[in-house]
Amino acid sequence: MSVEAMSSPPDGLPAYRLLTGPDDSAFCHRVSEALALGYRLYGSPAAAFNGERVIVAQAVLWPGSKHAAG
């Protein structure tokens, strides 16, 4: 079944996910994996400094969920 045909995310994942973590390659891989599953970026990324390192966040949304735009 193609991603486009799936009405809900695979493996029981929620339609909305907020991915957070240190600004490193592992975080970029997590976002890339979500996109490969079929999620779409939702809003702009955010970044903050916790006194030691930069922490980033990116929301992703499953297409077709009731909160998805267009």
MOPAC internal coordinates of N, CA, C and O (Angstrom, degrees):
PM7 1SCF
backbone

  N    0.0000 0     0.00 0     0.00 0    0    0    0
  C    1.4611 1     0.00 0     0.00 0    1    0    0
  C    1.5205 1   108.62 1     0.00 0    2    1    0
  O    1.2310 1   119.95 1   -47.28 1    3    2    1
  N    1.3190 1   117.71 1   132.72 1    3    2    1
  C    1.4577 1   121.34 1  -179.32 1    5    3    2
  C    1.5266 1   110.37 1   -76.26 1    6    5    3
  O    1.2310 1   121.04 1   -21.62 1    7    6    5
  N    1.3334 1   115.62 1   158.38 1    7    6    5
  C    1.4658 1   120.91 1   178.12 1    9    7    6
  C    1.5174 1   110.30 1   -57.10 1   10    9    7
  O    1.2310 1   120.51 1   139.88 1   11   10    9
  N    1.3468 1   116.63 1   -40.12 1   11   10    9
  C    1.4578 1   120.41 1  -177.54 1   13   11   10
  C    1.5286 1   111.90 1   -62.04 1   14   13   11
  O    1.2310 1   120.26 1   151.81 1   15   14   13
  N    1.3385 1   117.10 1   -28.19 1   15   14   13
  C    1.4556 1   121.24 1  -177.31 1   17   15   14
  C    1.5267 1   112.39 1   -85.84 1   18   17   15
  O    1.2310 1   120.03 1   168.16 1   19   18   17
  N    1.3208 1   117.54 1   -11.84 1   19   18   17
  C    1.4637 1   120.54 1  -178.31 1   21   19   18
  C    1.5205 1   109.95 1   -80.72 1   22   21   19
  O    1.2310 1   120.61 1   -55.14 1   23   22   21
  N    1.3336 1   116.45 1   124.86 1   23   22   21
  C    1.4574 1   119.91 1  -178.94 1   25   23   22
  C    1.5181 1   112.41 1   -85.66 1   26   25   23
  O    1.2310 1   120.02 1   165.05 1   27   26   25
  N    1.3218 1   117.57 1   -14.95 1   27   26   25
  C    1.4595 1   120.63 1   177.55 1   29   27   26
  C    1.5216 1   108.87 1  -141.26 1   30   29   27
  O    1.2310 1   120.41 1   -20.80 1   31   30   29
  N    1.3221 1   116.81 1   159.20 1   31   30   29
  C    1.4635 1   120.56 1  -177.98 1   33   31   30
  C    1.5308 1   111.39 1   -62.36 1   34   33   31
  O    1.2310 1   120.20 1   -26.04 1   35   34   33
  N    1.3236 1   117.22 1   153.96 1   35   34   33
  C    1.4566 1   121.21 1   179.18 1   37   35   34
  C    1.5284 1   112.27 1   -73.02 1   38   37   35
  O    1.2310 1   121.25 1   -18.36 1   39   38   37
  N    1.3139 1   115.21 1   161.64 1   39   38   37
  C    1.4701 1   123.03 1   171.88 1   41   39   38
  C    1.5214 1   113.85 1    57.60 1   42   41   39
  O    1.2310 1   119.77 1  -153.47 1   43   42   41
  N    1.3325 1   118.05 1    26.53 1   43   42   41
  C    1.4555 1   120.78 1   177.68 1   45   43   42
  C    1.5142 1   114.89 1    71.97 1   46   45   43
  O    1.2310 1   120.27 1  -165.72 1   47   46   45
  N    1.3271 1   117.10 1    14.28 1   47   46   45
  C    1.4712 1   120.08 1   178.94 1   49   47   46
  C    1.5219 1   109.88 1   -67.77 1   50   49   47
  O    1.2310 1   119.85 1   -29.07 1   51   50   49
  N    1.3345 1   117.90 1   150.93 1   51   50   49
  C    1.4626 1   120.48 1   178.49 1   53   51   50
  C    1.5264 1   111.53 1   -73.31 1   54   53   51
  O    1.2310 1   120.81 1   -21.77 1   55   54   53
  N    1.3248 1   116.06 1   158.23 1   55   54   53
  C    1.4653 1   121.11 1   179.23 1   57   55   54
  C    1.5237 1   111.38 1   -67.19 1   58   57   55
  O    1.2310 1   120.48 1   145.95 1   59   58   57
  N    1.3335 1   116.70 1   -34.05 1   59   58   57
  C    1.4641 1   121.73 1   179.54 1   61   59   58
  C    1.5165 1   108.00 1  -111.99 1   62   61   59
  O    1.2310 1   121.09 1   -48.11 1   63   62   61
  N    1.3146 1   115.53 1   131.89 1   63   62   61
  C    1.4628 1   120.44 1   176.46 1   65   63   62
  C    1.5183 1   109.19 1  -135.12 1   66   65   63
  O    1.2310 1   120.81 1   -41.85 1   67   66   65
  N    1.3310 1   116.06 1   138.15 1   67   66   65
  C    1.4569 1   121.57 1   173.13 1   69   67   66
  C    1.5157 1   106.76 1  -111.67 1   70   69   67
  O    1.2310 1   121.10 1   -71.19 1   71   70   69
  N    1.3150 1   115.50 1   108.81 1   71   70   69
  C    1.4625 1   121.51 1  -179.74 1   73   71   70
  C    1.5181 1   108.20 1   -90.03 1   74   73   71
  O    1.2310 1   120.18 1   -49.70 1   75   74   73
  N    1.3271 1   117.25 1   130.30 1   75   74   73
  C    1.4583 1   121.61 1  -179.47 1   77   75   74
  C    1.5209 1   109.55 1  -135.54 1   78   77   75
  O    1.2310 1   121.16 1   -21.38 1   79   78   77
  N    1.3108 1   115.39 1   158.62 1   79   78   77
  C    1.4535 1   119.99 1   175.29 1   81   79   78
  C    1.5119 1   111.08 1   159.96 1   82   81   79
  O    1.2310 1   121.03 1    -2.45 1   83   82   81
  N    1.3343 1   115.64 1   177.55 1   83   82   81
  C    1.4623 1   120.07 1   176.36 1   85   83   82
  C    1.5272 1   109.96 1   -60.08 1   86   85   83
  O    1.2310 1   121.04 1   -30.90 1   87   86   85
  N    1.3135 1   115.61 1   149.10 1   87   86   85
  C    1.4660 1   121.40 1   179.32 1   89   87   86
  C    1.5282 1   108.80 1   -76.52 1   90   89   87
  O    1.2310 1   121.28 1   -95.31 1   91   90   89
  N    1.3436 1   115.16 1    84.69 1   91   90   89
  C    1.4560 1   120.12 1  -179.21 1   93   91   90
  C    1.5274 1   109.75 1  -143.17 1   94   93   91
  O    1.2310 1   120.70 1     1.24 1   95   94   93
  N    1.3131 1   116.26 1  -178.76 1   95   94   93
  C    1.4638 1   119.48 1  -177.00 1   97   95   94
  C    1.5295 1   111.58 1   -66.05 1   98   97   95
  O    1.2310 1   119.40 1   149.38 1   99   98   97
  N    1.3224 1   118.74 1   -30.62 1   99   98   97
  C    1.4671 1   120.99 1   178.70 1  101   99   98
  C    1.5296 1   110.28 1   -62.46 1  102  101   99
  O    1.2310 1   120.22 1   138.76 1  103  102  101
  N    1.3273 1   117.19 1   -41.24 1  103  102  101
  C    1.4618 1   120.07 1   177.59 1  105  103  102
  C    1.5228 1   109.98 1   -64.70 1  106  105  103
  O    1.2310 1   120.01 1   136.07 1  107  106  105
  N    1.3130 1   117.58 1   -43.93 1  107  106  105
  C    1.4710 1   120.69 1   178.89 1  109  107  106
  C    1.5167 1   110.93 1   -60.72 1  110  109  107
  O    1.2310 1   119.94 1   141.84 1  111  110  109
  N    1.3250 1   117.73 1   -38.16 1  111  110  109
  C    1.4629 1   121.07 1   177.43 1  113  111  110
  C    1.5282 1   110.88 1   -65.63 1  114  113  111
  O    1.2310 1   119.80 1   140.98 1  115  114  113
  N    1.3297 1   117.99 1   -39.02 1  115  114  113
  C    1.4741 1   120.91 1   178.89 1  117  115  114
  C    1.5284 1   110.75 1   -63.08 1  118  117  115
  O    1.2310 1   120.14 1   137.41 1  119  118  117
  N    1.3212 1   117.34 1   -42.59 1  119  118  117
  C    1.4641 1   120.45 1   177.46 1  121  119  118
  C    1.5226 1   109.65 1   -65.45 1  122  121  119
  O    1.2310 1   120.33 1   135.56 1  123  122  121
  N    1.3218 1   116.97 1   -44.44 1  123  122  121
  C    1.4671 1   120.93 1   179.32 1  125  123  122
  C    1.5243 1   111.42 1   -60.82 1  126  125  123
  O    1.2310 1   119.90 1   140.35 1  127  126  125
  N    1.3216 1   117.80 1   -39.65 1  127  126  125
  C    1.4646 1   121.34 1   177.78 1  129  127  126
  C    1.5208 1   111.46 1   -63.68 1  130  129  127
  O    1.2310 1   120.33 1   138.63 1  131  130  129
  N    1.3318 1   116.98 1   -41.37 1  131  130  129
  C    1.4601 1   120.29 1   177.98 1  133  131  130
  C    1.5300 1   110.36 1   -62.86 1  134  133  131
  O    1.2310 1   120.32 1   138.60 1  135  134  133
  N    1.3206 1   116.99 1   -41.40 1  135  134  133
  C    1.4665 1   120.28 1   178.30 1  137  135  134
  C    1.5284 1   110.78 1   -65.35 1  138  137  135
  O    1.2310 1   120.30 1   141.38 1  139  138  137
  N    1.3228 1   117.04 1   -38.62 1  139  138  137
  C    1.4622 1   120.72 1   179.10 1  141  139  138
  C    1.5288 1   111.19 1   -65.89 1  142  141  139
  O    1.2310 1   120.07 1   149.05 1  143  142  141
  N    1.3250 1   117.48 1   -30.95 1  143  142  141
  C    1.4640 1   121.02 1   177.01 1  145  143  142
  C    1.5228 1   111.98 1   -70.11 1  146  145  143
  O    1.2310 1   120.75 1   156.04 1  147  146  145
  N    1.3409 1   116.17 1   -23.96 1  147  146  145
  C    1.4572 1   120.14 1  -179.76 1  149  147  146
  C    1.5100 1   114.41 1   125.42 1  150  149  147
  O    1.2310 1   119.99 1   175.36 1  151  150  149
  N    1.3413 1   117.63 1    -4.64 1  151  150  149
  C    1.4624 1   120.33 1   176.70 1  153  151  150
  C    1.5269 1   109.44 1   -65.55 1  154  153  151
  O    1.2310 1   120.55 1   -21.31 1  155  154  153
  N    1.3150 1   116.55 1   158.69 1  155  154  153
  C    1.4615 1   123.43 1   175.17 1  157  155  154
  C    1.5256 1   108.32 1  -120.14 1  158  157  155
  O    1.2310 1   120.77 1   -33.13 1  159  158  157
  N    1.3306 1   116.13 1   146.87 1  159  158  157
  C    1.4638 1   119.48 1   175.66 1  161  159  158
  C    1.5130 1   109.51 1   -59.72 1  162  161  159
  O    1.2310 1   120.56 1   -38.66 1  163  162  161
  N    1.3209 1   116.53 1   141.34 1  163  162  161
  C    1.4601 1   122.19 1  -179.87 1  165  163  162
  C    1.5227 1   107.53 1  -127.35 1  166  165  163
  O    1.2310 1   120.75 1   -72.87 1  167  166  165
  N    1.3164 1   116.18 1   107.13 1  167  166  165
  C    1.4560 1   120.27 1  -178.51 1  169  167  166
  C    1.5227 1   112.08 1    78.13 1  170  169  167
  O    1.2310 1   121.92 1     3.44 1  171  170  169
  N    1.2971 1   113.93 1  -176.56 1  171  170  169
  C    1.4638 1   121.40 1  -178.38 1  173  171  170
  C    1.5218 1   110.35 1   -89.17 1  174  173  171
  O    1.2310 1   120.31 1   -26.07 1  175  174  173
  N    1.3224 1   117.01 1   153.93 1  175  174  173
  C    1.4648 1   118.73 1   174.28 1  177  175  174
  C    1.5183 1   110.18 1   -69.32 1  178  177  175
  O    1.2310 1   121.03 1   -20.30 1  179  178  177
  N    1.3144 1   115.63 1   159.70 1  179  178  177
  C    1.4681 1   121.74 1   177.57 1  181  179  178
  C    1.5247 1   107.68 1  -126.01 1  182  181  179
  O    1.2310 1   121.02 1   -28.01 1  183  182  181
  N    1.3327 1   115.65 1   151.99 1  183  182  181
  C    1.4597 1   120.66 1   178.17 1  185  183  182
  C    1.5234 1   109.18 1  -140.90 1  186  185  183
  O    1.2310 1   120.96 1   -35.82 1  187  186  185
  N    1.3186 1   115.77 1   144.18 1  187  186  185
  C    1.4631 1   121.77 1   177.38 1  189  187  186
  C    1.5256 1   107.65 1  -145.46 1  190  189  187
  O    1.2310 1   121.12 1   -24.30 1  191  190  189
  N    1.3175 1   115.46 1   155.70 1  191  190  189
  C    1.4591 1   120.97 1   177.79 1  193  191  190
  C    1.5197 1   107.79 1  -106.66 1  194  193  191
  O    1.2310 1   119.75 1   -55.30 1  195  194  193
  N    1.3201 1   118.08 1   124.70 1  195  194  193
  C    1.4637 1   121.24 1  -176.45 1  197  195  194
  C    1.5341 1   113.09 1   -95.87 1  198  197  195
  O    1.2310 1   120.19 1  -164.33 1  199  198  197
  N    1.3039 1   117.25 1    15.67 1  199  198  197
  C    1.4610 1   121.25 1  -178.95 1  201  199  198
  C    1.5180 1   112.49 1    96.82 1  202  201  199
  O    1.2310 1   120.94 1   162.07 1  203  202  201
  N    1.3268 1   115.81 1   -17.93 1  203  202  201
  C    1.4561 1   120.64 1   179.58 1  205  203  202
  C    1.5219 1   112.63 1  -123.91 1  206  205  203
  O    1.2310 1   121.03 1   139.79 1  207  206  205
  N    1.3322 1   115.64 1   -40.21 1  207  206  205
  C    1.4626 1   119.81 1  -177.57 1  209  207  206
  C    1.5275 1   110.24 1  -155.44 1  210  209  207
  O    1.2310 1   121.21 1   -11.94 1  211  210  209
  N    1.3176 1   115.29 1   168.06 1  211  210  209
  C    1.4609 1   121.74 1   178.63 1  213  211  210
  C    1.5278 1   108.57 1   -81.72 1  214  213  211
  O    1.2310 1   120.96 1   -50.59 1  215  214  213
  N    1.3256 1   115.76 1   129.41 1  215  214  213
  C    1.4636 1   123.18 1   176.17 1  217  215  214
  C    1.5236 1   106.74 1  -110.00 1  218  217  215
  O    1.2310 1   120.65 1   -47.84 1  219  218  217
  N    1.3263 1   116.36 1   132.16 1  219  218  217
  C    1.4588 1   120.94 1  -177.21 1  221  219  218
  C    1.5210 1   110.39 1  -117.89 1  222  221  219
  O    1.2310 1   121.40 1   -20.15 1  223  222  221
  N    1.3311 1   114.93 1   159.85 1  223  222  221
  C    1.4558 1   121.56 1   178.50 1  225  223  222
  C    1.5213 1   108.80 1  -143.13 1  226  225  223
  O    1.2310 1   121.02 1   -37.56 1  227  226  225
  N    1.3284 1   115.66 1   142.44 1  227  226  225
  C    1.4584 1   121.43 1   175.31 1  229  227  226
  C    1.5234 1   107.96 1  -144.42 1  230  229  227
  O    1.2310 1   120.92 1   -55.09 1  231  230  229
  N    1.3212 1   115.84 1   124.91 1  231  230  229
  C    1.4586 1   120.45 1   175.64 1  233  231  230
  C    1.5203 1   109.07 1   -86.16 1  234  233  231
  O    1.2310 1   121.14 1   -37.28 1  235  234  233
  N    1.3263 1   115.42 1   142.72 1  235  234  233
  C    1.4648 1   121.83 1   174.34 1  237  235  234
  C    1.5229 1   107.37 1  -129.57 1  238  237  235
  O    1.2310 1   121.07 1   -30.93 1  239  238  237
  N    1.3161 1   115.56 1   149.07 1  239  238  237
  C    1.4593 1   121.64 1  -175.99 1  241  239  238
  C    1.5164 1   109.23 1  -134.16 1  242  241  239
  O    1.2310 1   120.79 1   -41.20 1  243  242  241
  N    1.3177 1   116.09 1   138.80 1  243  242  241
  C    1.4527 1   120.74 1   177.39 1  245  243  242
  C    1.5256 1   109.10 1   -74.34 1  246  245  243
  O    1.2310 1   119.73 1   -50.52 1  247  246  245
  N    1.3339 1   118.12 1   129.48 1  247  246  245
  C    1.4782 1   120.23 1  -179.60 1  249  247  246
  C    1.5268 1   110.03 1   -61.78 1  250  249  247
  O    1.2310 1   121.25 1   -39.38 1  251  250  249
  N    1.3028 1   115.21 1   140.62 1  251  250  249
  C    1.4488 1   120.71 1   178.73 1  253  251  250
  C    1.5109 1   113.58 1    89.39 1  254  253  251
  O    1.2310 1   119.71 1   172.59 1  255  254  253
  N    1.3269 1   118.17 1    -7.41 1  255  254  253
  C    1.4697 1   119.42 1   176.74 1  257  255  254
  C    1.5238 1   107.93 1   -68.08 1  258  257  255
  O    1.2310 1   120.21 1   -21.76 1  259  258  257
  N    1.2955 1   117.21 1   158.24 1  259  258  257
  C    1.4641 1   120.48 1  -174.68 1  261  259  258
  C    1.5166 1   113.28 1   -62.51 1  262  261  259
  O    1.2310 1   119.79 1   164.63 1  263  262  261
  N    1.3273 1   118.01 1   -15.37 1  263  262  261
  C    1.4589 1   121.01 1   178.99 1  265  263  262
  C    1.5303 1   113.33 1   -97.96 1  266  265  263
  O    1.2310 1   120.39 1   174.66 1  267  266  265
  N    1.3165 1   116.87 1    -5.34 1  267  266  265
  C    1.4730 1   120.40 1  -177.39 1  269  267  266
  C    1.5205 1   110.41 1   -72.06 1  270  269  267
  O    1.2310 1   122.00 1   -44.52 1  271  270  269
  N    1.3133 1   113.77 1   135.48 1  271  270  269
  C    1.4777 1   119.08 1   176.70 1  273  271  270
  C    1.5134 1   108.94 1   -83.55 1  274  273  271
  O    1.2310 1   121.37 1   -44.64 1  275  274  273
  N    1.3180 1   114.98 1   135.36 1  275  274  273
  C    1.4552 1   123.29 1   175.08 1  277  275  274
  C    1.4438 1   115.01 1    41.29 1  278  277  275
  O    1.2310 1   120.10 1   180.00 1  279  278  277

